[in-house]
Amino acid sequence: MRLPVLAALAVLTACGGIAGCATTAAAPDAVKPAVSAPKTAPRTSGAAAAYSPRGMVASANPLATEAGLRVLREGGSAVDAAVAVQAVLGLVEPQSSGLGGGSFMVFYDARTGKVTAYDGRETAPAAATPALFLGDDGKPVSFIAAVLSGRSTGVPGAVAMLAQAQKEYGAIGWDRLFLDAEKLADQGFVVSPRLASMINGRSPQGQTPDATAYFTKPGGQRYQAGETLKNPAYAATVRRLAAEGPSALYEGPLAQAIVAKLHEGERPSAMTLADLKAYKPRSDDALCRPWKVYTVCVPNPSSSGVSLLQALLMLEHTDISRRNRNDPIAWTQIAEAERVMYADRDRYVGDPGKVSVPVEGLLEPAYVKARARLIGETAGPAPSFGLPKGAPRVGPDSTIEPGGTTHFVIVDAAGNVVSMTTTVESIFGSGRMVGGFFLNNQLTDFNFAPTDKDGLPGANAVAGGKRPRSSMSPVVVLDGKGKFLAAVGSPGGSAILSYNLKAMVGVFDWGLSMQEAVALPNLVARGDTFSGEVGRFGPELTAALQARGVMVKEGQNENSGLHGVIVREGGVLEGGADPRREGVAKGLE
């Protein structure tokens, strides 16, 4: 048995001068793993993490982390804090998530031990057809043309999902949860280096009239890092949400503005006010499976959490736990597991409300074992999809999944936990703004081609009212007694599954520290493509991987942004954030 910790995945040690960012202290020697193991994780020199016995917030921006902590200090629950964190992230990290987007949340109830999955994924308008992204010639339009059109936006789900969860598990008033976002929008916030790079980047969504008007100063120059950006329209929106509840977004002036905005330009949306009013989030028992001596819980489809579980279970049939981070065979095993995982995911995962998803078949032990036989010490031909029990007859998938997502983890004083991945899809979503926030382009997560050459529809084909498949897979891990042990997740488009898998292997199988696991090179293997961080692998390991057929090339994936919390001995929480981004974890004092 290896170190039983999923990931607090290393805190960013420098805050870049952003207001509200506190430097975390070094780990006290008394803080040890929750369960002893033959091989404990060594401490990483210079690594920083946040520690607290009372509560924790780990998010992608220090201002959002502080908003969550403010709610926890007032006696709010983890779900209450999640509302505050999302409201601030939508303002200070608009390239990644917002009120106009969607999300998945896995929630652990400390009182009952129940793990619930909330689905706030966007839906296509009721009038959407499989030809949504086909041109006049019957062929799929270009991806960018689709993104910038009104047709790319689904009915936003994040606000409705959070409102449902807060109604069930909130401890303070809804109207108290938007104070930080309102103040920052009114008074202004400091533009972070990452946001500045997006504002001044080349993404088409950043060049739209709405984005240009928002991100351009009176003198005609775009905002730079360290400058103060105000958003009075966003302040007005969150004031309305605080006063009226989620209906402020789904009915009335804001809803009318959303519909009007989506009907502008070429390829207008079919979305109506009735579509917005009819939106309902989903909630159910999380999808949980035993893994090693623990239980891993993820959201149900249309999340791809089932695929992450499949990969973890397949790797149990290898000797990866006897290897280490410098072993090219170990990385080859990860790559091969990913290729099998994606082959099955791309074929079968979709909205279970519209298509049959063979969840039980994909996780059935005999099927997992059979698929694990494809994992060797060298890279073979790209694997095809398997035939699990209950597999429907569906066509191939060609979905494009860009990145523009974020993840946060919250643990409150009562021990309740939120692990939530949230997104507007691409950078700044569709580039269209209403009420100071960007609208998503989630419907481009559908397969553009409605059928294959034989007329067979894919599992992720467009349909009215359907949720597009998502790679978002927030994780909660329970110990052998069914108590909360860890939570983690990451942005990254389709690479989310690879990032989460890598972190779990690093900590659970290789006994690495949290910082070491986060700093491991990212490797995303899908089909014949091996996309990775060549610089982090280094020339020797890269050459060794290539000798085994893993032809790693510098990736074009969105960087990982892992955030997590783990429980150490004595109930001390350790939180952390991926050093590739600007996130910070901070404990409740």
Helices and strands as residue ranges (DSSP letters): E 50-52, E 56-59, H 62-73, H 78-92, E 102-108, E 115-120, H 143-148, G 150-152, H 158-169, G 174-176, H 179-187, E 189-190, H 193-199, G 204-207, H 209-215, E 228-229, H 232-244, H 247-250, H 252-262, H 273-278, E 282-285, E 287-291, E 294-298, H 305-315, G 320-322, H 328-348, H 359-363, H 365-372, E 405-411, E 417-423, E 433-434, E 437-438, G 442-445, E 475-478, E 484-489, G 493-495, H 496-504, I 505-509, H 514-519, E 523-526, E 529-532, H 534-547, E 553-554, E 563-567, G 569-571, E 573-577, E 584-587
